[in-house]
Amino acid sequence: EITHTEVAMPQDTKTRGKGKKSEKVFRINCAKPVEDEIFDMASFTKYLHDRIKVNGKTGNLGDVVSIDNPDPSSVEVRAKGPFSKRYLKYLTKRFLKGQSLRDYIRVIAGGNKNAYELKYFNVHNEEEEETAE
């Protein structure tokens, strides 16, 4: 004979654990390309504003995502709710490709957990190796 035991289920899981939603802050530091005047921050900021998708739609940032320029050589993206750091890297690489800068600049995770940095590829080292042969 099988006996059934009752298991206490937690009360309404949808209402439990709802606190204040945390805001994620992502920063992209573009100092080196901006100093060399090959990278336009205004067009990059506009590109992010036009291309970031919220709920599957572009141009629908609303209160969920905000884009700032805290200083002339960096962009800060603030997101309330789910937002991927990897998605920001993808959009940055697409922008570089469109500007024909992808062959010279790469996107690297910065010192901060939620930061990226634009750096040049080390072309000089490769040229020195070729001439040494």
C-alpha positions in Angstrom: 0.0 0.0 0.0 1.4 3.4 -1.0 1.0 6.3 1.5 1.1 9.9 0.4 2.9 12.5 2.4 2.1 16.1 2.0 5.0 18.4 1.2 4.7 22.0 2.3 5.1 24.1 -0.8 6.3 27.7 -0.4 3.6 30.3 -0.6 3.1 32.2 -3.8 6.6 32.3 -5.3 5.8 35.2 -7.6 5.4 37.6 -4.7 8.3 36.3 -2.6 11.7 37.8 -3.1 10.6 40.9 -5.0 12.7 43.7 -3.7 14.1 46.7 -5.5 15.5 45.8 -8.9 19.2 46.3 -9.1 20.6 48.6 -11.7 23.5 47.3 -13.7 26.1 49.8 -14.9 28.4 49.0 -17.9 31.2 51.3 -19.1 33.1 51.3 -22.3 36.3 53.2 -22.2 37.3 54.6 -25.6 40.2 56.9 -24.5 43.0 55.8 -26.9 41.0 55.9 -30.2 39.3 59.2 -29.1 42.7 60.8 -28.3 43.9 59.8 -31.8 40.7 61.3 -33.3 39.8 58.1 -35.3 36.7 57.3 -33.1 33.6 59.6 -32.9 31.9 59.3 -29.5 28.8 61.1 -30.6 28.1 58.6 -33.4 28.9 55.6 -31.1 26.5 56.9 -28.5 23.8 57.4 -31.1 24.5 53.9 -32.6 24.0 52.3 -29.1 20.8 54.3 -28.6 19.4 53.2 -31.9 20.5 49.6 -31.8 20.0 48.4 -28.2 16.9 46.1 -28.0 14.5 46.2 -25.1 11.8 43.5 -25.2 12.9 42.6 -28.7 12.4 46.1 -30.2 15.0 48.6 -31.1 14.6 52.3 -30.2 12.5 51.4 -27.2 14.8 52.2 -24.3 12.3 54.0 -22.1 13.1 53.9 -18.4 14.8 50.5 -18.7 18.1 51.5 -20.3 19.9 54.9 -20.3 23.1 55.9 -22.1 25.4 58.6 -20.8 28.8 60.1 -21.5 30.3 60.7 -18.1 33.5 62.0 -19.7 34.4 62.7 -23.4 36.1 59.3 -23.9 33.7 56.8 -22.4 30.1 55.6 -22.6 28.0 54.4 -19.6 25.0 52.2 -20.1 22.6 51.8 -17.1 20.1 49.0 -17.3 17.3 48.1 -14.9 16.4 44.4 -15.4 18.1 41.8 -17.6 21.0 43.2 -19.7 24.1 41.3 -20.9 27.6 42.7 -20.9 28.3 40.4 -23.9 25.5 42.1 -25.9 27.3 45.5 -25.4 30.5 44.0 -26.7 28.7 42.6 -29.7 27.2 46.0 -30.5 30.6 47.7 -30.0 32.3 45.3 -32.4 29.5 45.8 -35.0 30.0 49.6 -34.8 33.8 49.2 -35.3 33.1 46.9 -38.3 30.8 49.6 -39.8 33.5 52.3 -39.3 36.2 50.0 -40.8 38.1 50.0 -37.5 37.6 46.4 -36.6 41.0 45.4 -38.0 42.9 47.9 -35.8 40.9 48.1 -32.5 39.7 45.3 -30.2 37.3 45.3 -27.4 38.8 44.0 -24.1 37.3 43.5 -20.7 38.6 46.3 -18.5 39.9 46.3 -14.9 36.3 46.6 -13.6 33.9 43.7 -13.8 31.4 45.7 -15.8 33.7 47.5 -18.1 35.2 47.2 -21.6 38.1 49.0 -23.0 39.0 49.7 -26.7 42.7 49.0 -27.4 44.8 48.8 -30.5 46.1 45.5 -31.8 49.9 45.2 -31.4 50.9 45.7 -35.0 54.4 46.9 -34.2 55.5 43.6 -32.6 54.4 41.6 -35.7 56.3 43.9 -38.0 59.5 43.6 -36.0 59.2 39.8 -36.1 58.8 39.8 -39.9 61.9 42.0 -40.4 64.0 39.9 -38.0 63.6 36.8 -40.2 
